Amino acid sequence: MKQSIYGLTFDQLTDWILEHGEKKFRAKQVWDWLYQKRVTDFSQMKNVNQSLIDLLESHFTLGTLTEEIKQESQDGTIKFLFKLADGNVIETVLMRFNYGLSVCVTTQVGCNIGCSFCASGILSKSRDLTSGEIVEQIMQVQHHLDTQGKDERVSHIVVMGIGEPFDNYDNLMDFLRVVNDQKGLSIGARHITVSTSGIAPKMYDFADEGIQVNLALSIHAPNNDLRSKIMKINKAYPLEKLMPAIDYYLEKTNRRITFEYILLKDVNDHKEEAEQLANLLKDKRHLSYVNLIPYNPVADHPYDRSEKEAILTFYQTLMDRGIKCGVRTEHGTDIDAACGQLRSKQIEKEKARKKKKLQNS
């Protein structure tokens, strides 16, 4: 199977072109056609010599993702369900904000982290996405925008879709280098956020990368007992291992970290948990921001959305303790809002269809 050309960083593409006997300047030409002019076929690269086009066509593809479903919300959010070359499906989401267009990308087919409230983890991980498959999510969304003729471009990226980004670290880093490259999509590092559930060793590695990409940590509980109940990863990386990794990141980068906190009714949304979270973050509050997230209920999951009063109390408790925070604005609530819901629903439909087909045969 041909690999996606979007998986190559500019340096990797340059090396590949040189190894195949072509001139170095050809890499810049190809890169420009891919990310500035955004062609959908190698033959559209007009100033590239035919021998290189033939080489590219024999080794690479521009399309490993096929759009299966596109759900559009009244607020402008678009959720895409893409089918991969091997038949697996993933979700990608375009969201509109007053500061620009943000795309939430997926990094794995399924997820092994095992957060009990999450639709993404209903099906365990079957494989990592390649860097090309991650980049192509951005390109598919950008191609959609291009066809609308409004001269809109993807300006922000959040790596918060299905899967744990740090469990696919090398492909994640190549993806970041591609989309951040100034000669290509040129999406600023400060406009990109990577979210992790807390793989502590990789947080040290990420701090050492020397990039200005934002980091978000899904914390969701302020103590080990509660966090282990709702997030299995806490058993491997409890707060005693996680907080030193956060301290190292803050000291190394001096960049603010966002703490994601999904509010689950009568589970982690009491004033007591807010006080514990404030205590946990008090020595790093100058570089901390807590993003409080109203829960989107998921079928067959035992959780409900917190009451508005509980959310406001939690918010005010943190603010009173000097912890900067906010309540996330919701997008796409009239479509399959929670990450992984559309994918899970489609997989169940496909299973039912196959079962019915077998019964009728």
Legacy VTK file of the C-alpha trace (Angstrom):
# vtk DataFile Version 3.0
C-alpha trace
ASCII
DATASET POLYDATA
POINTS 361 float
0.000 0.000 0.000
1.337 3.439 -0.932
2.035 5.784 1.951
0.539 9.240 2.261
2.912 11.941 1.067
1.459 14.149 3.807
3.387 12.013 6.292
6.726 13.481 5.202
8.156 16.554 6.862
9.855 19.031 4.532
13.288 17.686 5.495
12.158 14.092 4.920
10.699 15.017 1.532
13.940 16.791 0.587
16.022 13.759 1.565
13.714 11.431 -0.407
13.932 13.601 -3.537
17.733 13.783 -3.339
17.970 10.017 -2.792
16.004 9.519 -6.011
18.355 11.660 -8.088
16.282 14.830 -8.304
17.411 18.393 -7.549
16.951 19.808 -4.043
14.794 22.739 -5.209
12.147 20.254 -6.370
11.199 19.631 -2.723
10.112 23.249 -2.296
8.091 23.039 -5.514
6.282 19.883 -4.397
5.729 21.273 -0.897
4.212 24.430 -2.364
1.812 22.429 -4.536
0.768 20.294 -1.576
0.160 22.966 1.043
-0.074 26.358 -0.658
-1.913 25.460 -3.868
-3.369 22.300 -2.271
-3.618 20.114 -5.368
-5.502 16.821 -5.183
-3.475 15.001 -7.856
0.257 14.875 -8.576
-0.405 15.618 -12.254
-1.606 19.106 -11.244
1.937 20.082 -10.199
2.548 22.105 -13.356
6.170 23.191 -12.888
7.392 19.804 -11.626
9.207 17.628 -14.164
7.383 14.520 -15.372
10.047 12.125 -14.094
9.483 13.340 -10.521
5.706 13.238 -10.920
6.018 9.618 -12.060
8.221 8.853 -9.049
5.768 10.483 -6.646
2.814 8.621 -8.153
4.614 5.284 -7.864
5.516 5.744 -4.191
2.886 7.985 -2.605
-0.784 8.820 -2.518
-2.618 12.080 -1.834
-5.740 10.391 -0.535
-5.898 7.748 2.191
-9.097 9.134 3.760
-12.591 8.911 2.281
-15.442 11.045 3.616
-18.222 8.737 4.844
-20.455 11.137 6.794
-20.507 14.895 7.258
-22.734 16.318 10.000
-23.258 20.086 10.075
-24.451 21.880 13.180
-26.481 25.075 13.347
-23.513 26.796 15.012
-21.251 25.987 12.039
-19.507 22.993 13.589
-18.888 20.180 11.095
-18.141 16.630 12.185
-16.520 14.407 9.572
-16.414 10.628 9.670
-13.518 9.452 7.508
-12.855 5.904 6.346
-9.195 4.894 6.251
-7.617 2.733 3.554
-7.913 -0.350 5.797
-11.649 0.208 6.407
-11.360 1.703 9.903
-13.214 4.948 10.611
-12.170 8.062 12.530
-13.682 11.422 13.476
-12.454 14.936 12.726
-14.261 18.123 13.788
-14.211 21.669 12.400
-15.257 24.347 14.899
-15.843 28.046 14.332
-14.646 30.573 16.888
-14.391 34.339 16.840
-10.615 33.951 16.598
-10.643 31.542 13.652
-11.351 28.014 12.431
-10.132 25.173 14.618
-9.875 21.496 13.712
-9.866 18.691 16.260
-7.863 15.730 14.945
-7.719 12.042 15.843
-4.408 10.245 16.443
-5.444 6.596 16.920
-8.088 4.130 15.781
-9.793 3.611 19.130
-8.224 4.280 22.518
-6.664 2.164 25.282
-6.603 4.816 28.011
-9.957 3.626 29.347
-11.609 6.775 30.684
-14.961 5.527 31.926
-16.900 8.592 30.743
-15.495 8.746 27.208
-17.138 7.606 23.968
-13.711 7.393 22.277
-12.717 4.461 24.454
-15.815 2.350 23.832
-13.699 0.445 21.306
-10.103 -0.276 22.263
-7.206 0.832 20.096
-6.609 -1.236 16.989
-3.683 0.828 15.683
-1.948 4.192 15.603
-2.597 6.599 12.779
0.381 7.440 10.597
1.584 11.019 10.534
0.181 11.236 7.004
-3.283 10.156 8.143
-3.244 12.820 10.852
-2.079 15.564 8.473
-4.617 14.473 5.891
-7.455 15.215 8.314
-6.380 18.850 8.211
-6.045 18.723 4.426
-9.491 17.153 3.977
-11.063 19.923 6.055
-9.066 22.589 4.207
-10.105 21.141 0.848
-13.723 21.326 2.033
-13.225 25.000 2.921
-11.561 25.641 -0.435
-14.598 24.296 -2.291
-16.832 26.785 -0.437
-15.033 29.675 -2.152
-14.942 31.908 0.937
-11.137 32.062 1.206
-11.233 30.487 4.671
-8.345 28.532 6.150
-7.721 26.341 9.147
-6.012 28.602 11.686
-5.976 26.468 14.853
-5.566 22.788 15.687
-6.454 20.819 18.804
-5.116 17.281 19.075
-7.998 16.087 21.235
-9.846 13.586 19.055
-9.956 9.816 19.384
-6.845 8.294 20.967
-3.989 9.396 23.232
-1.529 11.576 21.260
1.464 10.743 23.466
0.822 7.032 22.874
1.612 7.793 19.199
4.429 10.199 19.940
6.703 9.986 16.878
3.835 10.320 14.389
2.418 13.177 16.471
5.696 15.075 16.298
6.010 14.629 12.521
2.415 15.867 12.169
3.223 18.969 14.217
6.316 19.702 12.118
4.335 19.429 8.881
1.416 21.681 9.830
3.662 24.217 11.542
6.097 24.546 8.615
6.150 28.179 7.462
6.539 27.162 3.820
3.352 25.106 3.986
0.162 25.441 6.037
2.056 27.699 8.449
-0.256 27.106 11.399
1.475 28.807 14.310
2.721 26.621 17.148
0.845 28.794 19.637
-2.339 28.032 17.694
-1.879 24.282 18.252
-2.807 22.421 21.433
-1.961 18.817 22.243
-4.046 17.124 24.940
-2.778 14.176 26.983
-4.418 12.072 29.651
-1.126 12.032 31.510
1.592 9.749 30.114
4.217 11.261 32.383
7.431 10.106 30.586
6.270 11.623 27.302
5.505 14.908 29.042
9.211 15.189 29.845
10.046 14.444 26.192
7.535 17.015 24.976
8.999 19.656 27.277
12.438 18.964 25.772
11.243 19.384 22.162
11.732 23.137 22.308
8.502 23.933 20.469
5.832 26.428 21.458
2.879 24.095 20.956
0.384 24.336 23.825
-0.141 21.444 26.229
-3.426 20.447 27.852
-3.747 17.784 30.535
-6.972 15.858 31.080
-7.006 15.725 34.854
-10.752 15.300 35.638
-10.214 14.558 39.342
-8.082 16.146 42.095
-7.159 12.988 44.033
-5.876 9.523 43.184
-8.860 7.535 44.446
-11.379 9.390 42.311
-9.075 9.769 39.319
-8.291 6.037 39.282
-12.005 5.242 39.302
-12.760 7.295 36.204
-9.347 7.182 34.449
-7.470 3.867 34.381
-4.255 5.611 33.367
-3.986 7.074 36.866
-3.027 3.604 38.132
0.080 3.713 35.937
0.780 7.418 36.388
-0.787 8.608 39.655
-0.621 12.224 40.730
2.706 11.577 42.509
4.257 10.857 39.089
2.143 13.264 37.075
2.659 16.470 39.032
6.501 16.350 38.875
6.205 15.897 35.086
3.987 18.987 34.977
6.457 20.920 37.134
9.284 19.933 34.775
7.258 21.064 31.750
6.458 24.425 33.349
10.054 25.014 34.462
11.490 23.982 31.091
9.063 25.900 28.859
7.602 28.641 31.080
4.401 28.061 29.103
0.927 27.906 30.596
-0.697 24.505 30.812
-4.453 23.943 30.532
-6.071 21.440 32.858
-9.158 19.852 31.288
-11.825 18.931 33.845
-15.055 17.219 32.720
-17.786 17.814 35.291
-19.734 14.628 36.093
-22.889 15.024 38.151
-22.418 13.966 41.790
-19.052 12.366 40.955
-16.354 15.045 40.716
-18.361 18.290 40.730
-18.641 19.059 44.450
-17.162 22.099 46.183
-14.874 19.653 47.991
-13.264 18.545 44.718
-12.911 22.182 43.644
-11.041 22.934 46.872
-8.798 19.882 46.369
-8.051 20.931 42.788
-7.164 24.444 43.951
-4.760 22.963 46.512
-3.218 20.694 43.882
-2.499 23.632 41.571
-1.784 26.415 44.078
2.002 26.384 43.627
1.684 26.614 39.834
-1.406 28.784 39.489
0.526 31.528 37.653
0.941 29.104 34.716
-2.291 27.157 35.059
-5.726 27.456 33.516
-8.600 25.091 34.267
-11.062 24.411 31.467
-14.322 23.193 32.994
-16.223 21.020 30.520
-19.960 20.249 30.784
-20.386 16.522 30.135
-22.051 15.278 26.967
-23.926 12.108 28.044
-22.897 8.940 26.209
-25.194 5.939 25.737
-24.500 3.072 28.164
-22.262 5.274 30.337
-23.339 5.848 33.967
-22.786 9.597 34.071
-24.941 12.692 33.771
-24.248 16.364 33.147
-23.666 18.484 36.240
-26.340 20.956 37.241
-25.705 24.582 36.320
-25.531 25.532 39.992
-22.823 22.922 40.646
-20.813 24.161 37.657
-21.033 27.777 38.828
-20.054 26.818 42.389
-17.059 24.833 41.136
-16.008 27.729 38.916
-16.372 30.333 41.660
-14.489 28.198 44.190
-11.484 27.979 41.874
-11.600 31.684 41.065
-11.811 32.588 44.761
-8.672 30.512 45.339
-6.784 32.324 42.582
-7.024 29.576 39.972
-7.890 30.992 36.555
-10.629 28.989 34.886
-13.526 29.068 32.461
-16.428 26.947 31.297
-15.936 25.576 27.799
-18.289 26.897 25.144
-20.127 23.970 23.615
-20.096 23.266 19.887
-22.195 20.916 17.814
-24.716 20.046 20.510
-27.369 19.296 17.869
-25.160 16.601 16.290
-23.160 13.740 17.864
-21.387 16.113 20.203
-19.139 13.898 22.329
-15.888 12.763 20.767
-16.257 9.231 19.429
-20.061 9.155 19.405
-20.457 9.368 15.635
-17.804 6.703 15.088
-19.326 4.340 17.673
-22.796 4.828 16.267
-21.642 4.113 12.716
-19.735 0.977 13.772
-22.834 -0.337 15.564
-24.941 0.338 12.466
-22.450 -1.576 10.335
-22.497 -4.519 12.763
-26.306 -4.580 12.694
-26.317 -4.444 8.905
-23.906 -7.371 8.629
-25.881 -9.372 11.195
-29.117 -8.798 9.295
-27.421 -9.773 6.050
-26.253 -13.048 7.596
-29.717 -13.794 8.957
-31.290 -13.229 5.547
-28.745 -15.294 3.628
LINES 1 362
361 0 1 2 3 4 5 6 7 8 9 10 11 12 13 14 15 16 17 18 19 20 21 22 23 24 25 26 27 28 29 30 31 32 33 34 35 36 37 38 39 40 41 42 43 44 45 46 47 48 49 50 51 52 53 54 55 56 57 58 59 60 61 62 63 64 65 66 67 68 69 70 71 72 73 74 75 76 77 78 79 80 81 82 83 84 85 86 87 88 89 90 91 92 93 94 95 96 97 98 99 100 101 102 103 104 105 106 107 108 109 110 111 112 113 114 115 116 117 118 119 120 121 122 123 124 125 126 127 128 129 130 131 132 133 134 135 136 137 138 139 140 141 142 143 144 145 146 147 148 149 150 151 152 153 154 155 156 157 158 159 160 161 162 163 164 165 166 167 168 169 170 171 172 173 174 175 176 177 178 179 180 181 182 183 184 185 186 187 188 189 190 191 192 193 194 195 196 197 198 199 200 201 202 203 204 205 206 207 208 209 210 211 212 213 214 215 216 217 218 219 220 221 222 223 224 225 226 227 228 229 230 231 232 233 234 235 236 237 238 239 240 241 242 243 244 245 246 247 248 249 250 251 252 253 254 255 256 257 258 259 260 261 262 263 264 265 266 267 268 269 270 271 272 273 274 275 276 277 278 279 280 281 282 283 284 285 286 287 288 289 290 291 292 293 294 295 296 297 298 299 300 301 302 303 304 305 306 307 308 309 310 311 312 313 314 315 316 317 318 319 320 321 322 323 324 325 326 327 328 329 330 331 332 333 334 335 336 337 338 339 340 341 342 343 344 345 346 347 348 349 350 351 352 353 354 355 356 357 358 359 360
